[in-house]
Amino acid sequence: MTKVLLSLHVLAAIIAIGPVSIAASMFPPAARRAVANGPDPSGTAAVQLLHRICRVYAGVGLAVPVFGFATASYMNVLGSGWLITSIFLTAAAAGILVAFVLPRQDKLLDDITNHNPIEQSRTAQLAMFTGFFNLLWAIVTVLMIVRPGSTTGA
């Protein structure tokens, strides 16, 4: 059962977190291009698509910690330091996504749709928060692989 849960956990992480990381990273430059080219339906559509990917896959991403907790429970590692750190970092990444990335995307998308000017600092700030989100997930990934202090032999 552990192998099945671990497989589902890893697949959920790849399928859900990967698209959010990529789409969120692509959003700021796409927003800048959409504004720079004037009212451009294709630029607006691209930004809308990237935002939709972020929103949908953020919801799908809830499966990652669900399968993660189930896997950790079966492996009897719920009290391990590497896992507790990973849980904290995952919560922080989710918080950044929900509190900083998605709302800023919403506002930029609204401005682009309404042909309002956008300051470069707003897209730069969004890119910074997206970078923090991606960095936290990279750290969690390393912790999941290395598992400092683990007795499982990996």
C-alpha positions as CSV (number, residue, x, y, z in Angstrom):
1,M,0.0,0.0,0.0
2,T,2.9,2.3,0.7
3,K,4.2,2.0,-2.8
4,V,0.8,2.8,-4.3
5,L,0.4,5.9,-2.0
6,L,3.9,7.1,-2.7
7,S,3.3,6.7,-6.4
8,L,0.1,8.7,-6.2
9,H,1.8,11.3,-4.1
10,V,4.7,11.7,-6.6
11,L,2.3,11.7,-9.6
12,A,0.0,14.3,-8.0
13,A,3.1,16.5,-7.3
14,I,4.3,16.2,-10.9
15,I,0.9,16.6,-12.5
16,A,-0.4,19.4,-10.2
17,I,2.6,21.4,-9.0
18,G,4.6,21.3,-12.3
19,P,1.9,23.2,-14.3
20,V,1.4,25.8,-11.6
21,S,5.1,26.5,-11.4
22,I,5.5,26.8,-15.2
23,A,2.3,28.8,-15.8
24,A,2.9,31.1,-12.9
25,S,6.5,31.7,-14.1
26,M,5.2,32.5,-17.6
27,F,2.5,34.8,-16.4
28,P,4.5,38.0,-15.7
29,P,6.3,38.2,-19.1
30,A,3.1,37.3,-20.9
31,A,1.3,40.1,-19.0
32,R,4.1,42.5,-20.0
33,R,3.8,41.4,-23.7
34,A,0.0,41.7,-23.7
35,V,0.3,45.3,-22.5
36,A,3.3,46.2,-24.7
37,N,1.5,45.1,-27.9
38,G,-1.6,47.3,-27.2
39,P,-5.0,45.8,-27.1
40,D,-4.2,42.3,-28.5
41,P,-6.8,39.5,-28.1
42,S,-4.2,36.8,-28.4
43,G,-2.0,38.3,-25.7
44,T,-5.0,38.6,-23.4
45,A,-6.1,35.1,-24.2
46,A,-2.6,33.8,-23.3
47,V,-2.6,35.5,-20.0
48,Q,-6.1,34.2,-19.3
49,L,-5.0,30.7,-20.1
50,L,-2.0,30.9,-17.8
51,H,-4.1,32.2,-15.0
52,R,-6.7,29.5,-15.5
53,I,-4.0,26.8,-15.4
54,C,-2.7,28.3,-12.1
55,R,-6.1,28.3,-10.5
56,V,-7.2,24.8,-11.7
57,Y,-4.0,23.1,-10.9
58,A,-3.7,24.8,-7.5
59,G,-7.0,23.1,-6.6
60,V,-5.7,19.8,-8.0
61,G,-2.5,20.3,-6.0
62,L,-4.5,19.7,-2.8
63,A,-4.1,16.0,-3.6
64,V,-0.3,16.2,-3.0
65,P,-0.4,16.8,0.8
66,V,-3.4,14.4,1.1
67,F,-1.4,11.5,-0.5
68,G,1.7,12.7,1.3
69,F,0.1,12.4,4.7
70,A,-1.3,9.0,3.9
71,T,2.1,7.8,2.6
72,A,3.9,9.2,5.7
73,S,1.4,7.5,8.0
74,Y,2.0,4.1,6.3
75,M,5.8,4.7,6.5
76,N,5.5,5.7,10.2
77,V,7.6,8.9,9.6
78,L,5.0,11.5,10.6
79,G,7.3,12.8,13.4
80,S,10.5,13.0,11.2
81,G,12.1,16.4,11.1
82,W,12.5,16.3,7.3
83,L,8.8,15.6,6.9
84,I,7.7,18.3,9.4
85,T,9.9,20.8,7.6
86,S,8.4,19.7,4.3
87,I,4.9,20.2,5.6
88,F,5.8,23.7,6.9
89,L,7.4,24.6,3.5
90,T,4.4,23.2,1.6
91,A,2.0,25.2,3.7
92,A,4.2,28.3,3.1
93,A,4.2,27.7,-0.7
94,A,0.4,27.2,-0.7
95,G,0.1,30.4,1.3
96,I,2.2,32.4,-1.1
97,L,0.2,31.0,-4.0
98,V,-3.1,31.8,-2.5
99,A,-2.2,35.1,-0.8
100,F,0.2,36.7,-3.2
101,V,0.4,35.0,-6.6
102,L,-3.2,34.4,-7.6
103,P,-4.6,37.7,-6.4
104,R,-1.9,39.6,-8.2
105,Q,-2.6,37.6,-11.4
106,D,-6.3,38.4,-10.9
107,K,-5.6,42.1,-10.7
108,L,-3.2,42.2,-13.7
109,L,-5.6,40.1,-15.8
110,D,-8.4,42.6,-14.9
111,D,-6.2,45.5,-15.9
112,I,-5.1,43.8,-19.2
113,T,-8.7,42.9,-20.1
114,N,-9.8,46.5,-19.4
115,H,-6.8,47.9,-21.3
116,N,-5.5,49.7,-18.2
117,P,-1.8,50.6,-18.0
118,I,0.4,48.2,-15.9
119,E,3.5,49.3,-14.1
120,Q,6.5,47.0,-14.6
121,S,7.0,46.9,-10.8
122,R,3.8,45.0,-10.5
123,T,4.8,42.2,-12.8
124,A,8.3,42.2,-11.2
125,Q,6.7,41.8,-7.8
126,L,4.5,38.9,-9.1
127,A,7.6,37.3,-10.6
128,M,9.3,37.5,-7.2
129,F,6.5,35.8,-5.3
130,T,6.3,33.2,-8.0
131,G,10.1,32.6,-7.6
132,F,9.6,32.1,-3.8
133,F,6.8,29.7,-4.5
134,N,9.0,27.7,-6.9
135,L,12.0,27.8,-4.6
136,L,9.9,26.4,-1.7
137,W,8.7,23.5,-3.9
138,A,12.3,22.8,-5.0
139,I,13.4,22.6,-1.4
140,V,10.5,20.3,-0.6
141,T,11.4,18.1,-3.5
142,V,15.0,17.8,-2.3
143,L,13.8,17.0,1.2
144,M,11.5,14.3,-0.1
145,I,14.4,12.7,-2.0
146,V,17.3,13.2,0.5
147,R,15.2,12.7,3.7
148,P,17.9,13.8,6.2
149,G,18.1,11.4,9.1
150,S,15.9,8.8,7.4
151,T,16.4,5.2,8.4
152,T,14.9,3.9,5.1
153,G,18.3,3.7,3.4
154,A,17.6,6.3,0.7
